[in-house]
Amino acid sequence: MNIIQKSYQLPDGREVTIETGKLAKQADGSVVVRVGNLVLLATVVSAKEAVNETADFMPLSVDYKEKFASIGRFPGGFMKREARPSDYEVLIARLVDRALRPLFPNDYHAETFVTINLFSADKEVMPDAFAGLAASTALMISNVPFNGPISEVRVARINGEFKINPVISEMVNADIDIIVAATMSNIVMVEGEMNEVAEADMLEAIKFAHGAIKIQCQIQLELAEALGIKKREYCHEVNDEELKKSLQESTYQKVYDAAKLANPNKHERSEAFENIKKEFLESLADKDETKEMLVNRYFHDIHKDAVRRLILDEGIRLDGRKTDQIRPIWCEVDYLPSAHGSAIFTRGETQSITTVTLGTKLDEKIIDEVMLQGTDKFLLHYNFPPFSTGDAKPSRGLSRREIGHGNLAHRALKRMIPPNGEINPYTIRIVSDILESNGSSSMATVCASTLALMDTGVKIKRPVSGIAMGLITDNNGKFAILSDILGDEDHLGDMDFKVTGTSEGITATQMDIKTDGLSFEIMAKALEQARQGRLFILDKLTDTLAEPRADYKPNVPRIEKIIIPKEMIGAVIGQGGKVIQQLQADTGTTIVIEEIDNKGVVDVFAENLESIEAAIKRIKEIIEVPEIGKVYKGKVKGLKEFGAFIEFLPGKEGLLHISEYDYRRIKAIEDVLKDGDELEVKIIDIDKAGKVKLSRKALLPRPEGMPEGEERPHRPHGEHSSGRPQGQYRDRDRDQRRSGPGDRDRRRN
């Protein structure tokens, strides 16, 4: 084994070690990254030939996988083994993919697989911040063509101080949490969330991250040099320069003119460009499959160049807008009558219909992953069906793109959702269904979700809007920043920079750079233009609905929260859950109890307020401490010759002695009461053992002429003043005298 190690220190003194030559040596490249107890293995394998002769894309697959054994846990579920990737694993894979993909040569089309495995976890180290470093290093020490290195770091601002890859316990107080990917010279990817921070603060965080990334890139270069790596030779494209020149001369001006028509309809624009290509193909005398493939590839480059030149030279975009102009917007709320809240947000040819559903604690998402366990009360799901782009194909499950876009919108909104408690007792689920798409559908989701939340009556802190920014550059330093980009502008441009926020600052961002050399000056201008666009869109949202509705809609189930003493939780639940189950059945409610901060927090959930009030009344009765002098409505639970046992509170009984039933004499308690009767009683005494004495007589008016304290104790006929029947002991003694020793033994037994 030729084992080589390189190490560097994080700013807080922790050591990061990169090792190769020991594990997975049959892969084209493999490295192990260690930080504390964290161990990541990254491998890369790339095919020797292109995926096919007509390929014009980079067939890259990035997978991130976490092993439950890495933290000493069993996987959940029936099979007890790792199965489909979790959302968290998909999101990390996307972070790495988006950073690596722009750095492969444009003419490299071999299937390439990058796999990152978490084999040992550290409860204080987040693996997502080191996955990009591991993947890039594996590529750098392989013979796979790659214009790296890159690395990724997390930068967080904690109590006003920027930190690189802070430990998990520190992140509680972070108001900036972003992952930044970069080469030695350029930022290539940014993603994260913020607590309404200023654009200048975000830019400062990115600069701070880049300083740490340069150190990590240098380590990779040294490791590749130590191994003497030489990249493989390849030829994945067949070219015909004469055909390329002919196509350029025949179609460039036509494409430029068609783009200049500024047609706002995406499909009509696409058809116009397609017709230009078809016209050229029909003019060819000896066309074949190879030539058609080459025409498709060359025409894409001509289309891209013409559109970019039109924007840079004449300031004209494909749909005729100015560079900082937002597409027409219309919004509507309460569109779906049975939903708890709904909204439509349409911007140009991008449209989202979004719903909000409110549920109980039982509806929380249970998170059971390797590094993450717990629950989530705020869920956001994003759906992107094929019909939204006019594609005739089936929808087959959830894509990584849908998970990523939903996560971005979730991060944009989650800090604006009220914390758990009296303000928001609900579990919230937002679903955004994209009905039309021509760019910025994730930002449409943010806007529609804001309106839907306010339509529901959720008291969000402030409305949130989002905008996607684009960039067009040339080799002469000329550039144009585009607000609210179209799908074509995203595809043909150099940047997709999504920014969400409130009137006070940024809440989330996602940026992908496809060009070398994006200066911080350009990034600052893009952020300022994004801020102006974001505020413009916010005005459109608040024109539709200025603030959350004062109350929830009639069809929204209600939740009331009450606090009970910790020691009373058991009484409300009852043995084996009998009390709470009966309570839910009697009142038609759902009741959830949990202990928080040494208190019992009870959520009562029902379709109507009457059911909730009935349940809360019963709960208060269960936990109520009996008080002398207080009047209760009770139910007869048992009769004895000396009185009746009355349940005056759930699970609490007292004795109503026959003498305390009435001022008049009662011969037998059965004459006036039977099991199940209800009556009002007053507590007149509670002894040291907790036994409760009740009185009905104390609630009755005193008979006329009867002085206070002169009524005699009320005894049934034949009862002795001691409370026992007259002659009871005498008769018992007589019987014992008449019986023999054997009879006494039988009585004892």
Beta strands, then each sheet from edge to edge (+ up, - down):
strand 1: 4-9
strand 2: 15-20
strand 3: 29-35
strand 4: 38-50
strand 5: 60-66
strand 6: 110-120
strand 7: 151-158
strand 8: 161-164
strand 9: 174-182
strand 10: 187-197
strand 11: 329-333
strand 12: 341-347
strand 13: 350-359
strand 14: 365-368
strand 15: 373-376
strand 16: 378-383
strand 17: 427-436
strand 18: 465-473
strand 19: 479-483
strand 20: 495-501
strand 21: 506-513
strand 22: 558-565
strand 23: 590-596
strand 24: 599-606
strand 25: 631-640
strand 26: 643-649
strand 27: 652-657
strand 28: 678-686
strand 29: 692-695
sheet 1: 1+ 2- 3+ 4- 6+ 5+
sheet 2: 8+ 7- 9+ 10- 21+ 20- 18+ 19-
sheet 3: 11+ 12- 13+ 17- 16-
sheet 4: 14+ 15-
sheet 5: 22+ 24- 23+
sheet 6: 25+ 26- 27+ 29+ 28- 25+
end
